[in-house]
């Protein structure tokens, strides 16, 4: 094996093995691909820049999750969640979808939400918190709507309980 082949192999193992990520709980191996992000990215980085780049995306994800874990309507969803992994993969997903040039290393939307049991109201509460976080970051309303339109079709892969 050449050094570059060995490095590529090591990187693929690292990306599939979250035990190499400090603070994350292990998960079963899965194929790492940007298609797991649930949508295709915007063509350029204009929205990524409107979000404030990496710092803005990080603020929005952290703020949205903080609001979510404090919301009694949905706090229970996060009780058994690996928040370190969730924060990392959401930041990657948002960066990727917004055209920021990031790779997405998380599981598919269906696989990631398979055992959570999200209901439509849970999804709605998460969207509320995302909107509040985007507003707090100063993301213009029309830009928020473009991003939400990109995320909306993921509802069918994330909501698994309809009662």
MODELLER restraints for C-alpha pairs under 7 A, 6 or more apart:
rsr = mdl.restraints
at = mdl.atoms
rsr.add(forms.Gaussian(group=physical.xy_distance, feature=features.Distance(at['CA:14:A'], at['CA:20:A']), mean=6.33, stdev=0.5))
rsr.add(forms.Gaussian(group=physical.xy_distance, feature=features.Distance(at['CA:15:A'], at['CA:32:A']), mean=6.99, stdev=0.5))
rsr.add(forms.Gaussian(group=physical.xy_distance, feature=features.Distance(at['CA:15:A'], at['CA:105:A']), mean=6.48, stdev=0.5))
rsr.add(forms.Gaussian(group=physical.xy_distance, feature=features.Distance(at['CA:16:A'], at['CA:29:A']), mean=5.82, stdev=0.5))
rsr.add(forms.Gaussian(group=physical.xy_distance, feature=features.Distance(at['CA:16:A'], at['CA:30:A']), mean=6.39, stdev=0.5))
rsr.add(forms.Gaussian(group=physical.xy_distance, feature=features.Distance(at['CA:16:A'], at['CA:32:A']), mean=6.43, stdev=0.5))
rsr.add(forms.Gaussian(group=physical.xy_distance, feature=features.Distance(at['CA:17:A'], at['CA:29:A']), mean=6.65, stdev=0.5))
rsr.add(forms.Gaussian(group=physical.xy_distance, feature=features.Distance(at['CA:18:A'], at['CA:24:A']), mean=6.21, stdev=0.5))
rsr.add(forms.Gaussian(group=physical.xy_distance, feature=features.Distance(at['CA:18:A'], at['CA:25:A']), mean=6.86, stdev=0.5))
rsr.add(forms.Gaussian(group=physical.xy_distance, feature=features.Distance(at['CA:18:A'], at['CA:26:A']), mean=5.51, stdev=0.5))
rsr.add(forms.Gaussian(group=physical.xy_distance, feature=features.Distance(at['CA:18:A'], at['CA:27:A']), mean=6.80, stdev=0.5))
rsr.add(forms.Gaussian(group=physical.xy_distance, feature=features.Distance(at['CA:19:A'], at['CA:25:A']), mean=6.49, stdev=0.5))
rsr.add(forms.Gaussian(group=physical.xy_distance, feature=features.Distance(at['CA:19:A'], at['CA:26:A']), mean=5.26, stdev=0.5))
rsr.add(forms.Gaussian(group=physical.xy_distance, feature=features.Distance(at['CA:23:A'], at['CA:84:A']), mean=6.35, stdev=0.5))
rsr.add(forms.Gaussian(group=physical.xy_distance, feature=features.Distance(at['CA:24:A'], at['CA:82:A']), mean=6.57, stdev=0.5))
rsr.add(forms.Gaussian(group=physical.xy_distance, feature=features.Distance(at['CA:24:A'], at['CA:84:A']), mean=5.77, stdev=0.5))
rsr.add(forms.Gaussian(group=physical.xy_distance, feature=features.Distance(at['CA:24:A'], at['CA:85:A']), mean=5.53, stdev=0.5))
rsr.add(forms.Gaussian(group=physical.xy_distance, feature=features.Distance(at['CA:25:A'], at['CA:82:A']), mean=6.47, stdev=0.5))
rsr.add(forms.Gaussian(group=physical.xy_distance, feature=features.Distance(at['CA:30:A'], at['CA:107:A']), mean=6.94, stdev=0.5))
rsr.add(forms.Gaussian(group=physical.xy_distance, feature=features.Distance(at['CA:32:A'], at['CA:105:A']), mean=5.42, stdev=0.5))
rsr.add(forms.Gaussian(group=physical.xy_distance, feature=features.Distance(at['CA:32:A'], at['CA:106:A']), mean=6.89, stdev=0.5))
rsr.add(forms.Gaussian(group=physical.xy_distance, feature=features.Distance(at['CA:33:A'], at['CA:104:A']), mean=6.73, stdev=0.5))
rsr.add(forms.Gaussian(group=physical.xy_distance, feature=features.Distance(at['CA:33:A'], at['CA:105:A']), mean=6.51, stdev=0.5))
rsr.add(forms.Gaussian(group=physical.xy_distance, feature=features.Distance(at['CA:34:A'], at['CA:103:A']), mean=6.16, stdev=0.5))
rsr.add(forms.Gaussian(group=physical.xy_distance, feature=features.Distance(at['CA:34:A'], at['CA:104:A']), mean=5.00, stdev=0.5))
rsr.add(forms.Gaussian(group=physical.xy_distance, feature=features.Distance(at['CA:34:A'], at['CA:105:A']), mean=6.95, stdev=0.5))
rsr.add(forms.Gaussian(group=physical.xy_distance, feature=features.Distance(at['CA:36:A'], at['CA:106:A']), mean=6.77, stdev=0.5))
rsr.add(forms.Gaussian(group=physical.xy_distance, feature=features.Distance(at['CA:36:A'], at['CA:107:A']), mean=5.77, stdev=0.5))
rsr.add(forms.Gaussian(group=physical.xy_distance, feature=features.Distance(at['CA:36:A'], at['CA:108:A']), mean=4.02, stdev=0.5))
rsr.add(forms.Gaussian(group=physical.xy_distance, feature=features.Distance(at['CA:36:A'], at['CA:109:A']), mean=6.56, stdev=0.5))
rsr.add(forms.Gaussian(group=physical.xy_distance, feature=features.Distance(at['CA:37:A'], at['CA:93:A']), mean=5.74, stdev=0.5))
rsr.add(forms.Gaussian(group=physical.xy_distance, feature=features.Distance(at['CA:37:A'], at['CA:104:A']), mean=6.24, stdev=0.5))
rsr.add(forms.Gaussian(group=physical.xy_distance, feature=features.Distance(at['CA:37:A'], at['CA:108:A']), mean=6.29, stdev=0.5))
rsr.add(forms.Gaussian(group=physical.xy_distance, feature=features.Distance(at['CA:37:A'], at['CA:109:A']), mean=6.89, stdev=0.5))
rsr.add(forms.Gaussian(group=physical.xy_distance, feature=features.Distance(at['CA:38:A'], at['CA:108:A']), mean=6.76, stdev=0.5))
rsr.add(forms.Gaussian(group=physical.xy_distance, feature=features.Distance(at['CA:38:A'], at['CA:109:A']), mean=6.11, stdev=0.5))
rsr.add(forms.Gaussian(group=physical.xy_distance, feature=features.Distance(at['CA:38:A'], at['CA:154:A']), mean=6.29, stdev=0.5))
rsr.add(forms.Gaussian(group=physical.xy_distance, feature=features.Distance(at['CA:39:A'], at['CA:150:A']), mean=6.91, stdev=0.5))
rsr.add(forms.Gaussian(group=physical.xy_distance, feature=features.Distance(at['CA:40:A'], at['CA:97:A']), mean=6.33, stdev=0.5))
rsr.add(forms.Gaussian(group=physical.xy_distance, feature=features.Distance(at['CA:41:A'], at['CA:96:A']), mean=6.06, stdev=0.5))
rsr.add(forms.Gaussian(group=physical.xy_distance, feature=features.Distance(at['CA:41:A'], at['CA:97:A']), mean=3.92, stdev=0.5))
rsr.add(forms.Gaussian(group=physical.xy_distance, feature=features.Distance(at['CA:41:A'], at['CA:98:A']), mean=5.86, stdev=0.5))
rsr.add(forms.Gaussian(group=physical.xy_distance, feature=features.Distance(at['CA:41:A'], at['CA:99:A']), mean=5.42, stdev=0.5))
rsr.add(forms.Gaussian(group=physical.xy_distance, feature=features.Distance(at['CA:42:A'], at['CA:97:A']), mean=6.09, stdev=0.5))
rsr.add(forms.Gaussian(group=physical.xy_distance, feature=features.Distance(at['CA:42:A'], at['CA:98:A']), mean=5.62, stdev=0.5))
rsr.add(forms.Gaussian(group=physical.xy_distance, feature=features.Distance(at['CA:42:A'], at['CA:99:A']), mean=5.16, stdev=0.5))
rsr.add(forms.Gaussian(group=physical.xy_distance, feature=features.Distance(at['CA:43:A'], at['CA:99:A']), mean=6.36, stdev=0.5))
rsr.add(forms.Gaussian(group=physical.xy_distance, feature=features.Distance(at['CA:44:A'], at['CA:99:A']), mean=5.32, stdev=0.5))
rsr.add(forms.Gaussian(group=physical.xy_distance, feature=features.Distance(at['CA:45:A'], at['CA:98:A']), mean=6.40, stdev=0.5))
rsr.add(forms.Gaussian(group=physical.xy_distance, feature=features.Distance(at['CA:45:A'], at['CA:99:A']), mean=4.48, stdev=0.5))
rsr.add(forms.Gaussian(group=physical.xy_distance, feature=features.Distance(at['CA:45:A'], at['CA:100:A']), mean=5.40, stdev=0.5))
rsr.add(forms.Gaussian(group=physical.xy_distance, feature=features.Distance(at['CA:47:A'], at['CA:98:A']), mean=5.59, stdev=0.5))
rsr.add(forms.Gaussian(group=physical.xy_distance, feature=features.Distance(at['CA:47:A'], at['CA:143:A']), mean=6.88, stdev=0.5))
rsr.add(forms.Gaussian(group=physical.xy_distance, feature=features.Distance(at['CA:48:A'], at['CA:95:A']), mean=6.76, stdev=0.5))
rsr.add(forms.Gaussian(group=physical.xy_distance, feature=features.Distance(at['CA:48:A'], at['CA:98:A']), mean=4.84, stdev=0.5))
rsr.add(forms.Gaussian(group=physical.xy_distance, feature=features.Distance(at['CA:48:A'], at['CA:99:A']), mean=5.97, stdev=0.5))
rsr.add(forms.Gaussian(group=physical.xy_distance, feature=features.Distance(at['CA:48:A'], at['CA:100:A']), mean=5.46, stdev=0.5))
rsr.add(forms.Gaussian(group=physical.xy_distance, feature=features.Distance(at['CA:50:A'], at['CA:139:A']), mean=6.23, stdev=0.5))
rsr.add(forms.Gaussian(group=physical.xy_distance, feature=features.Distance(at['CA:51:A'], at['CA:57:A']), mean=6.21, stdev=0.5))
rsr.add(forms.Gaussian(group=physical.xy_distance, feature=features.Distance(at['CA:51:A'], at['CA:139:A']), mean=5.68, stdev=0.5))
rsr.add(forms.Gaussian(group=physical.xy_distance, feature=features.Distance(at['CA:56:A'], at['CA:137:A']), mean=6.66, stdev=0.5))
rsr.add(forms.Gaussian(group=physical.xy_distance, feature=features.Distance(at['CA:57:A'], at['CA:91:A']), mean=6.31, stdev=0.5))
rsr.add(forms.Gaussian(group=physical.xy_distance, feature=features.Distance(at['CA:57:A'], at['CA:94:A']), mean=6.92, stdev=0.5))
rsr.add(forms.Gaussian(group=physical.xy_distance, feature=features.Distance(at['CA:57:A'], at['CA:95:A']), mean=6.89, stdev=0.5))
rsr.add(forms.Gaussian(group=physical.xy_distance, feature=features.Distance(at['CA:58:A'], at['CA:91:A']), mean=6.09, stdev=0.5))
rsr.add(forms.Gaussian(group=physical.xy_distance, feature=features.Distance(at['CA:60:A'], at['CA:133:A']), mean=5.06, stdev=0.5))
rsr.add(forms.Gaussian(group=physical.xy_distance, feature=features.Distance(at['CA:60:A'], at['CA:134:A']), mean=5.86, stdev=0.5))
rsr.add(forms.Gaussian(group=physical.xy_distance, feature=features.Distance(at['CA:60:A'], at['CA:137:A']), mean=6.69, stdev=0.5))
rsr.add(forms.Gaussian(group=physical.xy_distance, feature=features.Distance(at['CA:61:A'], at['CA:87:A']), mean=6.70, stdev=0.5))
rsr.add(forms.Gaussian(group=physical.xy_distance, feature=features.Distance(at['CA:61:A'], at['CA:90:A']), mean=6.74, stdev=0.5))
rsr.add(forms.Gaussian(group=physical.xy_distance, feature=features.Distance(at['CA:61:A'], at['CA:91:A']), mean=6.36, stdev=0.5))
rsr.add(forms.Gaussian(group=physical.xy_distance, feature=features.Distance(at['CA:62:A'], at['CA:87:A']), mean=6.95, stdev=0.5))
rsr.add(forms.Gaussian(group=physical.xy_distance, feature=features.Distance(at['CA:63:A'], at['CA:133:A']), mean=5.54, stdev=0.5))
rsr.add(forms.Gaussian(group=physical.xy_distance, feature=features.Distance(at['CA:64:A'], at['CA:129:A']), mean=5.08, stdev=0.5))
rsr.add(forms.Gaussian(group=physical.xy_distance, feature=features.Distance(at['CA:64:A'], at['CA:130:A']), mean=5.13, stdev=0.5))
rsr.add(forms.Gaussian(group=physical.xy_distance, feature=features.Distance(at['CA:64:A'], at['CA:133:A']), mean=5.42, stdev=0.5))
rsr.add(forms.Gaussian(group=physical.xy_distance, feature=features.Distance(at['CA:67:A'], at['CA:129:A']), mean=6.10, stdev=0.5))
rsr.add(forms.Gaussian(group=physical.xy_distance, feature=features.Distance(at['CA:68:A'], at['CA:74:A']), mean=6.52, stdev=0.5))
rsr.add(forms.Gaussian(group=physical.xy_distance, feature=features.Distance(at['CA:68:A'], at['CA:75:A']), mean=6.21, stdev=0.5))
rsr.add(forms.Gaussian(group=physical.xy_distance, feature=features.Distance(at['CA:68:A'], at['CA:126:A']), mean=6.63, stdev=0.5))
rsr.add(forms.Gaussian(group=physical.xy_distance, feature=features.Distance(at['CA:68:A'], at['CA:129:A']), mean=6.51, stdev=0.5))
rsr.add(forms.Gaussian(group=physical.xy_distance, feature=features.Distance(at['CA:69:A'], at['CA:75:A']), mean=4.50, stdev=0.5))
rsr.add(forms.Gaussian(group=physical.xy_distance, feature=features.Distance(at['CA:69:A'], at['CA:78:A']), mean=6.37, stdev=0.5))
rsr.add(forms.Gaussian(group=physical.xy_distance, feature=features.Distance(at['CA:74:A'], at['CA:122:A']), mean=6.15, stdev=0.5))
rsr.add(forms.Gaussian(group=physical.xy_distance, feature=features.Distance(at['CA:77:A'], at['CA:116:A']), mean=6.92, stdev=0.5))
rsr.add(forms.Gaussian(group=physical.xy_distance, feature=features.Distance(at['CA:89:A'], at['CA:104:A']), mean=6.93, stdev=0.5))
rsr.add(forms.Gaussian(group=physical.xy_distance, feature=features.Distance(at['CA:89:A'], at['CA:105:A']), mean=6.75, stdev=0.5))
rsr.add(forms.Gaussian(group=physical.xy_distance, feature=features.Distance(at['CA:89:A'], at['CA:106:A']), mean=5.50, stdev=0.5))
rsr.add(forms.Gaussian(group=physical.xy_distance, feature=features.Distance(at['CA:92:A'], at['CA:102:A']), mean=6.13, stdev=0.5))
rsr.add(forms.Gaussian(group=physical.xy_distance, feature=features.Distance(at['CA:92:A'], at['CA:103:A']), mean=6.43, stdev=0.5))
rsr.add(forms.Gaussian(group=physical.xy_distance, feature=features.Distance(at['CA:92:A'], at['CA:104:A']), mean=5.21, stdev=0.5))
rsr.add(forms.Gaussian(group=physical.xy_distance, feature=features.Distance(at['CA:93:A'], at['CA:104:A']), mean=5.51, stdev=0.5))
rsr.add(forms.Gaussian(group=physical.xy_distance, feature=features.Distance(at['CA:95:A'], at['CA:101:A']), mean=6.87, stdev=0.5))
rsr.add(forms.Gaussian(group=physical.xy_distance, feature=features.Distance(at['CA:95:A'], at['CA:102:A']), mean=5.68, stdev=0.5))
rsr.add(forms.Gaussian(group=physical.xy_distance, feature=features.Distance(at['CA:96:A'], at['CA:102:A']), mean=4.81, stdev=0.5))
rsr.add(forms.Gaussian(group=physical.xy_distance, feature=features.Distance(at['CA:96:A'], at['CA:103:A']), mean=6.01, stdev=0.5))
rsr.add(forms.Gaussian(group=physical.xy_distance, feature=features.Distance(at['CA:96:A'], at['CA:104:A']), mean=6.42, stdev=0.5))
rsr.add(forms.Gaussian(group=physical.xy_distance, feature=features.Distance(at['CA:109:A'], at['CA:157:A']), mean=5.79, stdev=0.5))
rsr.add(forms.Gaussian(group=physical.xy_distance, feature=features.Distance(at['CA:109:A'], at['CA:158:A']), mean=6.13, stdev=0.5))
rsr.add(forms.Gaussian(group=physical.xy_distance, feature=features.Distance(at['CA:110:A'], at['CA:157:A']), mean=4.71, stdev=0.5))
rsr.add(forms.Gaussian(group=physical.xy_distance, feature=features.Distance(at['CA:110:A'], at['CA:158:A']), mean=5.88, stdev=0.5))
rsr.add(forms.Gaussian(group=physical.xy_distance, feature=features.Distance(at['CA:113:A'], at['CA:158:A']), mean=5.32, stdev=0.5))
rsr.add(forms.Gaussian(group=physical.xy_distance, feature=features.Distance(at['CA:117:A'], at['CA:159:A']), mean=6.87, stdev=0.5))
rsr.add(forms.Gaussian(group=physical.xy_distance, feature=features.Distance(at['CA:117:A'], at['CA:160:A']), mean=5.33, stdev=0.5))
rsr.add(forms.Gaussian(group=physical.xy_distance, feature=features.Distance(at['CA:117:A'], at['CA:161:A']), mean=5.52, stdev=0.5))
rsr.add(forms.Gaussian(group=physical.xy_distance, feature=features.Distance(at['CA:118:A'], at['CA:158:A']), mean=6.71, stdev=0.5))
rsr.add(forms.Gaussian(group=physical.xy_distance, feature=features.Distance(at['CA:118:A'], at['CA:159:A']), mean=4.75, stdev=0.5))
rsr.add(forms.Gaussian(group=physical.xy_distance, feature=features.Distance(at['CA:118:A'], at['CA:160:A']), mean=5.57, stdev=0.5))
rsr.add(forms.Gaussian(group=physical.xy_distance, feature=features.Distance(at['CA:118:A'], at['CA:161:A']), mean=5.81, stdev=0.5))
rsr.add(forms.Gaussian(group=physical.xy_distance, feature=features.Distance(at['CA:119:A'], at['CA:159:A']), mean=5.40, stdev=0.5))
rsr.add(forms.Gaussian(group=physical.xy_distance, feature=features.Distance(at['CA:119:A'], at['CA:160:A']), mean=6.44, stdev=0.5))
rsr.add(forms.Gaussian(group=physical.xy_distance, feature=features.Distance(at['CA:119:A'], at['CA:161:A']), mean=4.88, stdev=0.5))
rsr.add(forms.Gaussian(group=physical.xy_distance, feature=features.Distance(at['CA:119:A'], at['CA:162:A']), mean=5.68, stdev=0.5))
rsr.add(forms.Gaussian(group=physical.xy_distance, feature=features.Distance(at['CA:120:A'], at['CA:159:A']), mean=6.26, stdev=0.5))
rsr.add(forms.Gaussian(group=physical.xy_distance, feature=features.Distance(at['CA:120:A'], at['CA:162:A']), mean=6.69, stdev=0.5))
rsr.add(forms.Gaussian(group=physical.xy_distance, feature=features.Distance(at['CA:134:A'], at['CA:144:A']), mean=6.95, stdev=0.5))
